[in-house]
Amino acid sequence: MIGSGILKGMAVTLRNFAGSYFDKERLITVQYPEERSPLPENYRNFPILIYDNDPEAGLRCVACKICEKECPPQCIYIIKSDDKKPDYMGKPQFYPKVFDIDISVCMSCQICVEVCPFEAIKMDKDFELSKRERFDNLLFRKEQLSKSNEYYRKIHPIEAAAVDKNLADAVAAAEAKKKAAAAKAAASTAPTQVVSPESALGSTSAPGETPPETTKS
């Protein structure tokens, strides 16, 4: 019958319209911004920089510029620092003196996250970023991009737990390697005891006396 598909579709619409007065599950429309649908774990929007405890000293980024080189739209701009600071393993590393991302150009591809060897850059879930001006207000500086590891755990709990485990394992492996190297160095510098031939033969002569000659039978 011609038009049966339209009639079936309208029947579904009418059923949901009438049912919405009695069953809240049939309410499809979310009254945004008063109501908000929860975002899934793997939702991503724009990149952020992760720090531990302190926004400056705890910033994980070491300004290696891999993300800047690999970014397809070239929206990341980094200037490396002149001095160094210790990273999460205590190793002195450079840090970004300038780290800018132009989110008006960023295409949220997540390539910067995939290539980062220090777990320093991750994807945010914040999508309410509309501004009145296009250029300067959409150029995010290091201060705006820096987010705590607690914030990262809140928006990506499963992923953050895996990252924290990997970093903890790396620290534990570095500590074990350091302890093994220290033990090896201590063993190589320990004094060795030289055994004289007389002591090896079990001589009973007093100190300062000439040991008796041994006779062959």
Backbone bond lengths (Angstrom), bond angles and torsions (degrees), N, CA, C in turn:
res aa  C-N    CA-C-N  psi(-1)  N-CA   C-N-CA  omega(-1)  CA-C   N-CA-C  phi
1 M - - - 1.473 - - 1.524 108.82 -
2 I 1.315 114.36 132.82 1.454 120.23 -179.68 1.529 109.36 -69.81
3 G 1.342 116.33 130.07 1.459 121.66 178.64 1.517 114.22 87.88
4 S 1.348 118.11 6.18 1.469 119.91 -179.80 1.528 111.40 -67.80
5 G 1.346 116.80 -33.96 1.469 120.25 178.32 1.521 111.50 -63.65
6 I 1.336 115.45 -40.10 1.469 119.63 178.68 1.525 110.28 -65.30
7 L 1.307 116.62 -41.26 1.464 120.44 -179.84 1.529 111.30 -64.85
8 K 1.359 116.65 -40.75 1.463 119.82 177.74 1.531 111.29 -64.12
9 G 1.336 115.75 -40.71 1.468 119.35 178.71 1.511 112.29 -64.93
10 M 1.325 116.95 -41.55 1.464 120.86 178.17 1.526 110.95 -66.45
11 A 1.352 116.58 -32.33 1.466 119.58 178.10 1.523 110.58 -65.75
12 V 1.329 116.71 -40.01 1.469 120.66 176.92 1.524 110.19 -63.76
13 T 1.332 116.46 -42.81 1.462 120.68 179.01 1.525 111.68 -62.17
14 L 1.328 116.78 -45.42 1.455 120.54 179.92 1.527 111.65 -66.10
15 R 1.348 116.02 -37.49 1.461 119.23 179.10 1.520 111.17 -64.26
16 N 1.345 117.17 -41.84 1.463 120.32 177.52 1.516 111.79 -70.40
17 F 1.346 116.93 -35.13 1.463 120.24 178.71 1.521 110.66 -64.19
18 A 1.330 117.11 -46.75 1.463 120.43 -179.90 1.525 111.11 -70.07
19 G 1.337 116.37 -39.83 1.461 119.85 -178.45 1.514 113.97 -69.64
20 S 1.340 117.49 -22.53 1.459 120.07 -179.07 1.522 112.58 -66.38
21 Y 1.335 117.24 -18.20 1.461 120.53 177.67 1.529 111.66 -78.80
22 F 1.321 116.97 -15.43 1.471 120.86 -175.52 1.532 112.78 -121.49
23 D 1.350 117.14 -28.14 1.463 121.59 -175.86 1.529 109.11 -123.39
24 K 1.345 116.71 116.71 1.466 120.26 -177.41 1.526 112.32 -67.48
25 E 1.350 117.53 -24.67 1.463 120.79 -179.88 1.529 111.55 -64.56
26 R 1.325 116.93 -20.95 1.465 119.67 179.53 1.532 112.73 -85.31
27 L 1.318 116.86 -3.50 1.462 119.93 177.02 1.523 109.24 -78.37
28 I 1.306 116.16 101.90 1.463 121.59 -175.95 1.525 111.42 -81.00
29 T 1.312 117.49 -37.04 1.457 121.76 -175.39 1.529 110.62 -75.69
30 V 1.324 116.41 130.71 1.458 122.77 175.53 1.521 108.33 -96.70
31 Q 1.325 116.53 127.72 1.456 121.16 -177.05 1.537 109.97 -79.50
32 Y 1.332 114.84 73.61 1.466 120.69 179.71 1.528 109.62 -75.52
33 P 1.335 121.13 140.68 1.473 128.00 6.29 1.530 115.01 -93.25
34 E 1.355 117.39 1.26 1.462 118.60 178.55 1.530 110.87 -64.74
35 E 1.311 117.06 -36.24 1.457 122.82 176.84 1.528 109.35 -115.83
36 R 1.308 115.27 144.49 1.468 119.49 -178.55 1.523 109.35 -136.37
37 S 1.312 116.03 134.65 1.462 120.29 174.86 1.527 109.50 -79.22
38 P 1.339 117.76 137.75 1.463 119.32 178.36 1.525 111.73 -65.41
39 L 1.326 115.77 136.84 1.458 120.58 -179.71 1.524 109.85 -83.45
40 P 1.314 118.22 143.57 1.473 119.96 179.59 1.525 111.91 -68.71
41 E 1.329 115.56 163.03 1.471 122.37 -177.69 1.523 112.30 -57.69
42 N 1.334 117.28 -41.19 1.467 120.47 -174.21 1.528 113.64 -92.55
43 Y 1.345 117.70 12.28 1.464 119.59 175.64 1.521 109.92 -67.43
44 R 1.313 117.37 140.55 1.461 121.05 179.23 1.529 110.07 -139.45
45 N 1.343 114.31 150.48 1.459 118.80 178.41 1.524 110.21 -129.23
46 F 1.353 117.98 -81.84 1.465 120.76 179.74 1.526 110.16 -127.73
47 P 1.333 118.00 157.91 1.475 120.82 -176.00 1.529 112.43 -71.37
48 I 1.343 114.11 152.98 1.466 122.71 172.80 1.521 108.16 -135.77
49 L 1.333 116.50 161.71 1.461 122.60 176.90 1.527 108.99 -103.76
50 I 1.322 116.91 134.44 1.463 121.81 -176.83 1.527 109.76 -99.27
51 Y 1.328 115.49 136.51 1.463 120.56 173.50 1.525 109.92 -129.19
52 D 1.334 115.86 156.18 1.463 123.26 177.59 1.530 108.95 -108.69
53 N 1.314 116.68 118.60 1.472 124.53 174.76 1.519 113.12 69.24
54 D 1.339 118.51 -61.04 1.466 121.02 -174.26 1.532 109.99 -114.97
55 P 1.345 118.78 131.96 1.470 120.42 -177.67 1.521 114.25 -62.63
56 E 1.333 117.62 -27.47 1.461 120.46 -179.29 1.527 111.39 -97.57
57 A 1.336 116.47 -59.90 1.461 120.11 -176.77 1.522 112.37 -69.80
58 G 1.328 117.52 -28.73 1.463 120.64 -176.19 1.509 115.14 -94.63
59 L 1.334 118.26 6.38 1.459 120.83 -179.49 1.530 109.72 -66.06
60 R 1.318 117.07 126.74 1.471 121.14 -175.66 1.520 113.23 -74.19
61 C 1.306 117.32 -24.84 1.465 121.39 -177.38 1.523 110.52 -63.82
62 V 1.355 116.51 135.02 1.469 122.27 178.92 1.530 111.15 -113.63
63 A 1.326 117.12 14.79 1.472 122.72 177.02 1.527 112.44 57.31
64 C 1.331 116.49 41.54 1.474 119.87 177.61 1.528 111.73 -75.24
65 K 1.320 117.45 -17.71 1.461 125.21 174.92 1.530 113.93 69.78
66 I 1.335 117.13 16.68 1.468 118.85 176.85 1.524 110.62 -65.54
67 C 1.346 116.31 -43.17 1.469 119.26 -179.98 1.520 111.36 -63.73
68 E 1.329 116.81 -37.06 1.468 120.53 178.92 1.527 110.95 -63.40
69 K 1.333 116.56 -39.79 1.470 120.56 -179.09 1.525 111.87 -73.17
70 E 1.342 117.03 -35.96 1.454 120.52 -174.43 1.528 113.59 -87.22
71 C 1.322 118.15 -11.80 1.473 121.49 -176.63 1.534 110.41 -64.11
72 P 1.335 119.55 118.91 1.479 120.71 -178.36 1.525 114.30 -60.55
73 P 1.360 120.10 -46.32 1.467 118.12 179.61 1.527 114.17 -86.34
74 Q 1.347 117.00 2.19 1.471 121.75 178.79 1.532 111.78 55.63
75 C 1.334 115.42 52.94 1.461 119.73 -178.18 1.527 112.39 -102.14
76 I 1.353 118.35 2.35 1.471 122.55 -179.28 1.519 109.01 -105.71
77 Y 1.339 115.09 134.95 1.470 121.35 179.98 1.521 108.93 -131.36
78 I 1.344 116.81 122.33 1.470 122.32 -174.57 1.523 110.02 -128.92
79 I 1.336 115.83 138.02 1.469 122.77 169.03 1.517 107.35 -120.86
80 K 1.335 116.34 124.18 1.463 121.30 -177.69 1.526 110.59 -76.95
81 S 1.325 116.12 147.69 1.466 121.80 179.28 1.529 110.57 -73.39
82 D 1.344 115.78 164.03 1.467 120.74 176.83 1.526 111.88 -88.38
83 D 1.326 117.35 -27.83 1.467 121.29 179.59 1.524 110.17 -107.11
84 K 1.325 116.58 -179.27 1.460 122.10 -177.85 1.524 110.42 -124.35
85 K 1.336 114.88 159.33 1.466 122.33 174.29 1.525 107.88 -136.41
86 P 1.334 118.65 153.17 1.472 119.49 179.40 1.522 111.81 -70.77
87 D 1.336 116.34 139.92 1.457 120.69 177.79 1.524 110.14 -88.80
88 Y 1.341 117.84 -165.81 1.464 120.96 -175.51 1.520 112.73 -67.10
89 M 1.349 118.56 -15.18 1.460 121.53 176.58 1.525 111.80 -103.76
90 G 1.348 116.61 5.58 1.453 120.64 178.78 1.516 114.17 85.26
91 K 1.317 117.67 5.03 1.467 121.49 -179.37 1.523 109.45 -87.05
92 P 1.345 118.57 130.41 1.477 120.10 179.45 1.531 111.18 -62.65
93 Q 1.323 115.88 129.40 1.457 121.59 -178.74 1.525 109.67 -137.44
94 F 1.333 115.28 154.24 1.454 119.67 171.23 1.534 109.57 -71.04
95 Y 1.303 116.70 165.60 1.457 122.41 177.28 1.527 108.85 -141.19
96 P 1.329 118.84 160.34 1.465 119.78 -177.28 1.529 112.17 -76.83
97 K 1.311 115.67 119.02 1.463 119.34 172.90 1.524 109.71 -72.35
98 V 1.324 115.37 -35.51 1.468 122.44 175.00 1.522 107.74 -133.31
99 F 1.318 116.22 131.99 1.472 121.74 174.20 1.519 107.24 -141.21
100 D 1.328 116.67 106.29 1.464 121.96 -178.28 1.530 109.59 -118.97
101 I 1.336 115.54 144.64 1.459 122.00 172.34 1.526 108.61 -131.27
102 D 1.315 116.08 124.61 1.460 121.21 177.21 1.527 107.77 -88.60
103 I 1.330 116.86 99.80 1.463 119.92 -175.69 1.525 112.55 -75.06
104 S 1.348 117.48 -9.51 1.460 118.67 173.48 1.528 111.07 -74.59
105 V 1.342 116.07 -15.03 1.465 121.71 179.37 1.523 111.23 -107.76
106 C 1.346 116.43 -29.96 1.472 121.53 -177.05 1.525 111.08 -56.12
107 M 1.345 116.12 135.12 1.459 120.95 -179.42 1.522 112.60 -107.64
108 S 1.347 117.61 13.01 1.472 123.18 174.80 1.531 112.45 54.84
109 C 1.329 116.52 39.72 1.464 120.32 -177.58 1.530 112.59 -80.30
110 Q 1.341 118.07 -20.25 1.461 124.83 177.66 1.530 112.73 73.72
111 I 1.318 118.38 12.09 1.465 119.97 177.68 1.522 110.38 -65.05
112 C 1.321 118.05 -35.60 1.468 121.25 178.74 1.524 110.94 -61.12
113 V 1.344 117.01 -35.22 1.467 121.14 178.54 1.524 110.37 -70.14
114 E 1.321 116.66 -40.76 1.458 120.97 -176.34 1.523 112.34 -67.58
115 V 1.331 117.88 -34.17 1.466 120.14 -175.08 1.525 113.09 -90.60
116 C 1.330 118.70 -10.99 1.464 120.83 -176.68 1.526 110.11 -71.77
117 P 1.347 119.19 120.60 1.474 121.35 -178.98 1.525 113.47 -84.51
118 F 1.321 118.54 -3.16 1.461 121.64 -174.55 1.526 113.55 -115.07
119 E 1.328 118.12 9.37 1.473 122.34 -178.88 1.527 110.57 54.51
120 A 1.327 116.04 37.63 1.459 120.31 -173.18 1.519 113.58 -95.59
121 I 1.321 118.03 -23.95 1.464 120.71 -176.35 1.532 108.69 -122.49
122 K 1.325 115.92 129.73 1.455 122.53 -178.34 1.528 109.22 -134.80
123 M 1.336 115.44 172.58 1.456 119.72 -178.24 1.530 110.68 -98.60
124 D 1.315 115.21 134.75 1.464 121.70 179.89 1.533 110.04 -87.38
125 K 1.318 115.82 167.97 1.465 121.69 176.11 1.525 112.72 -109.50
126 D 1.315 117.37 -4.13 1.466 121.02 -176.48 1.529 109.76 -72.07
127 F 1.332 116.63 120.07 1.470 121.03 -179.10 1.524 112.79 -112.99
128 E 1.322 117.57 -5.79 1.469 120.42 -179.11 1.532 109.18 -89.33
129 L 1.314 115.69 75.98 1.471 121.26 -172.97 1.532 111.74 -123.06
130 S 1.304 117.75 20.22 1.466 119.82 -179.23 1.532 110.47 -67.43
131 K 1.324 115.71 139.61 1.470 122.63 -179.16 1.525 109.38 -130.13
132 R 1.328 114.64 160.29 1.461 119.26 179.01 1.532 111.02 -76.18
133 E 1.339 116.56 -32.11 1.454 120.10 179.35 1.511 110.02 -111.52
134 R 1.297 116.94 144.78 1.454 121.45 -170.44 1.522 113.28 -82.98
135 F 1.326 118.87 -38.85 1.460 120.69 -165.19 1.529 112.81 -89.50
136 D 1.311 118.77 -74.90 1.462 120.31 -172.07 1.524 112.41 -65.26
137 N 1.318 117.86 -37.07 1.466 120.34 -178.00 1.522 113.36 -72.58
138 L 1.320 117.92 -17.71 1.453 121.63 178.07 1.525 112.12 -101.00
139 L 1.325 116.67 7.19 1.466 121.66 173.12 1.526 107.40 -97.76
140 F 1.321 116.81 103.29 1.464 121.92 -174.88 1.528 110.28 -86.93
141 R 1.346 114.62 127.59 1.464 121.09 179.27 1.527 110.95 -87.44
142 K 1.324 115.17 175.34 1.465 120.92 -178.45 1.524 111.50 -59.00
143 E 1.320 117.43 -37.85 1.460 121.15 -178.83 1.529 111.25 -65.37
144 Q 1.333 117.38 -36.58 1.463 120.89 178.61 1.528 111.97 -76.42
145 L 1.321 115.92 -31.56 1.463 120.37 -176.92 1.522 112.46 -79.86
146 S 1.327 117.87 -23.51 1.466 121.35 -174.49 1.527 110.74 -72.72
147 K 1.338 115.66 123.86 1.459 122.88 177.98 1.530 108.49 -131.61
148 S 1.323 115.95 146.07 1.466 120.67 -177.90 1.529 111.13 -72.77
149 N 1.325 115.43 160.14 1.462 120.35 176.85 1.529 110.59 -65.58
150 E 1.345 117.50 -28.74 1.467 120.83 176.00 1.535 110.54 -64.25
151 Y 1.334 116.75 -39.52 1.468 120.57 176.39 1.525 110.58 -63.86
152 Y 1.332 116.29 -40.70 1.468 120.92 178.24 1.526 111.09 -63.43
153 R 1.342 116.69 -40.09 1.476 120.31 177.33 1.528 111.22 -64.48
154 K 1.307 116.09 -31.03 1.468 120.35 -178.04 1.523 111.21 -72.57
155 I 1.326 118.46 -40.73 1.468 120.85 -174.84 1.527 112.08 -88.51
156 H 1.352 117.58 -28.66 1.470 121.78 179.27 1.535 108.94 -133.81
157 P 1.322 118.70 70.63 1.469 120.46 -172.79 1.526 114.57 -61.00
158 I 1.328 118.07 -43.50 1.470 120.85 -177.77 1.519 110.82 -68.57
159 E 1.322 116.17 -47.54 1.464 120.94 -179.67 1.528 111.13 -63.95
160 A 1.342 117.09 -41.56 1.467 120.96 -179.06 1.519 111.57 -65.30
161 A 1.333 117.02 -37.50 1.467 120.17 178.10 1.522 111.06 -62.87
162 A 1.339 117.08 -40.40 1.466 120.62 178.09 1.529 111.37 -66.38
163 V 1.323 116.68 -39.74 1.462 120.88 178.82 1.524 110.84 -65.46
164 D 1.334 116.95 -44.22 1.470 120.84 178.75 1.526 111.04 -60.66
165 K 1.315 117.04 -39.18 1.469 120.47 178.54 1.524 111.09 -65.24
166 N 1.336 116.45 -43.13 1.465 119.75 179.16 1.525 111.71 -62.46
167 L 1.333 116.84 -41.35 1.468 120.43 179.31 1.526 110.71 -68.01
168 A 1.335 117.52 -40.66 1.467 120.62 177.87 1.526 111.13 -63.92
169 D 1.325 117.43 -39.90 1.464 120.98 177.51 1.528 111.09 -64.66
170 A 1.336 116.75 -38.32 1.464 120.24 178.89 1.528 111.01 -65.38
171 V 1.346 116.81 -40.85 1.464 120.84 177.67 1.521 110.56 -64.73
172 A 1.342 117.19 -43.41 1.467 121.00 179.86 1.526 111.09 -63.81
173 A 1.336 117.07 -40.36 1.467 120.44 178.42 1.524 111.20 -65.60
174 A 1.339 116.90 -39.02 1.463 120.07 178.64 1.524 111.23 -66.65
175 E 1.341 116.96 -39.18 1.468 120.45 177.79 1.526 111.41 -65.89
176 A 1.341 116.83 -41.96 1.470 120.32 178.34 1.521 111.00 -63.73
177 K 1.323 117.62 -39.69 1.466 121.78 178.37 1.525 110.78 -65.28
178 K 1.343 115.91 -39.90 1.462 120.36 179.26 1.528 111.21 -65.45
179 K 1.346 116.59 -42.61 1.462 120.59 179.10 1.522 111.43 -65.53
180 A 1.338 116.86 -39.56 1.462 120.39 178.69 1.523 111.14 -64.94
181 A 1.324 117.53 -39.61 1.461 121.28 178.39 1.521 111.26 -66.76
182 A 1.363 116.76 -38.87 1.462 120.56 178.35 1.530 111.14 -66.28
183 A 1.338 116.63 -40.61 1.468 120.02 178.70 1.525 111.48 -65.62
184 K 1.314 116.87 -38.62 1.466 121.11 178.92 1.523 110.81 -66.98
185 A 1.344 116.62 -40.13 1.461 120.29 178.54 1.521 110.96 -66.57
186 A 1.338 117.63 -38.84 1.464 121.18 178.63 1.519 111.33 -66.24
187 A 1.326 116.18 -37.56 1.461 119.85 179.49 1.520 111.67 -68.99
188 S 1.326 117.64 -35.19 1.469 120.58 -178.48 1.520 112.35 -74.54
189 T 1.341 118.61 -24.75 1.468 121.91 -179.27 1.528 112.63 -96.24
190 A 1.331 119.00 -2.31 1.468 121.47 -179.62 1.528 109.86 -70.10
191 P 1.386 119.08 138.10 1.473 121.20 -179.14 1.523 110.95 -67.69
192 T 1.337 115.49 141.61 1.463 121.12 178.42 1.521 109.60 -102.03
193 Q 1.330 118.24 140.64 1.463 123.58 -178.09 1.523 109.35 -88.99
194 V 1.362 115.46 125.42 1.461 121.65 179.90 1.518 108.41 -93.57
195 V 1.314 117.87 125.97 1.469 123.26 -179.81 1.524 108.89 -97.96
196 S 1.365 116.45 124.46 1.465 120.95 179.57 1.525 109.93 -75.74
197 P 1.342 117.14 157.75 1.467 119.57 178.52 1.524 112.52 -60.73
198 E 1.369 115.84 -33.79 1.463 118.92 179.73 1.522 110.98 -65.07
199 S 1.331 115.52 -41.78 1.466 118.80 179.46 1.510 110.72 -66.63
200 A 1.342 115.84 -34.54 1.452 118.99 -179.87 1.518 111.34 -67.78
201 L 1.394 115.78 -33.05 1.470 119.13 179.81 1.519 112.36 -83.40
202 G 1.325 116.77 -7.39 1.461 119.98 179.39 1.515 112.66 78.40
203 S 1.369 118.63 42.58 1.462 122.41 -179.77 1.516 110.64 -65.95
204 T 1.361 116.36 141.63 1.474 121.59 179.91 1.507 112.20 -108.87
205 S 1.327 118.33 11.86 1.468 121.09 -179.94 1.507 110.59 -71.72
206 A 1.339 114.88 149.98 1.463 120.54 179.86 1.509 110.22 -72.33
207 P 1.303 117.51 158.79 1.467 120.06 178.63 1.527 110.34 -60.37
208 G 1.298 117.86 133.85 1.471 123.38 179.96 1.507 113.32 91.40
209 E 1.337 119.66 -15.16 1.461 121.69 179.55 1.522 110.08 -90.86
210 T 1.362 113.15 152.64 1.448 118.22 178.50 1.515 108.64 -78.94
211 P 1.326 118.73 128.27 1.444 119.87 -179.10 1.519 110.76 -66.38
212 P 1.320 117.83 145.97 1.463 120.98 -179.58 1.508 111.26 -63.67
213 E 1.364 113.30 147.71 1.456 118.17 -179.53 1.506 108.64 -74.44
214 T 1.273 113.34 145.40 1.474 119.53 177.90 1.509 109.39 -92.80
215 T 1.309 116.45 136.27 1.469 121.15 -178.97 1.520 107.92 -106.80
216 K 1.303 111.81 141.62 1.456 117.77 177.84 1.511 109.51 -89.56
217 S 1.289 118.85 134.80 1.470 122.30 179.11 1.530 110.11 -83.84
